[in-house]
Amino acid sequence: MSGVLAGKVCIVTGASRGIGKGIALQLAEAGATVYITGRTLAPKDSRLRGSLQETAEEVKQRGGQCIPVQCDHSDDEQVKKLFDRVSSEQNGRLDVLVNNAYSAVTALSGDAMGKKFWELPPEFWDEVNIVGLRGHYIASVYAARMMIPARQGLIINISSPGGLMYLFNVAYGVGKAGVDKMANDCAQELRRHSVSFVSLWPGAVRTEIIQDTMLNAPEAKSGRVAAHANMFKLGETPEYSGKAVVHLASDPKIMKKTGRILMASDLAREYGFKDIDGRDPFSSRCVKDIMEVSGYPWLAMLMPRFIRIPHWLMAITYSKL
């Protein structure tokens, strides 16, 4: 398969479903050889949608190259074996690592919803941050060891606005803030080796779990859930972030972005791409979109889409200084 990333070698962690799957599909479609990881090749729980095998099959149907690797990112030895395998099979080459693996999605939307940190068991912290924050760090260590000798490479942490503002709960927010800080600090040490490291914020993504728990739920028709559901209805497909990653991976000036937090919707405007359904999804910086989901569609109709909330205003609003 030919494409802008032909010959590139990528790893996407946590690619069984959701954003990770969307990124893997787009990278493979762009011509890269993509290693994808997950805890199981096929789900033991039939209620869970998606598996590594299904992702690999969809990549194959699109004519791409995908190698599924069973890997639990809470187990350092399994992570090491993953990178050893890629190095052996690809002659030491690794161009892109996307740190997406996250094991707490179900926990965040389950019994922990709405509870304060002192009401949750202490081990909830580990459930949220071992595979996320810590797992991203461990994978980045091994990726850097492959990229530095080649003096090229890109590492991307999938994060969220929860690193800037309160979202879900304390463990989640601290973890995402750590993921963003990791990208910035690692970028400082990698810069002289010409390896870039960024943090990517997807927007409201219509993942399989969001479809099942919010968009298709009876309670999505009224109240607070309905307001969130409206945002996700206008939101991104999982492949929107994939398109952003492909453009970053093919950007010859990527080092100018190293260390930064990047929003998928901002990258779409910069690089000139739309979602796979041809839309411009909801953006938390677009005033028109905010009015639409806030119940003011008549005002949204009058508002041009180019009017956006400046980054500096977001930073000041949520500044901790």
Summary of the structure (lengths in Angstrom):
residues: 321
radius of gyration: 19.1
end to end distance: 49.8
largest distance: 58.5
contacts: 1089
relative contact order: 0.11
helix: 51%
strand: 12%
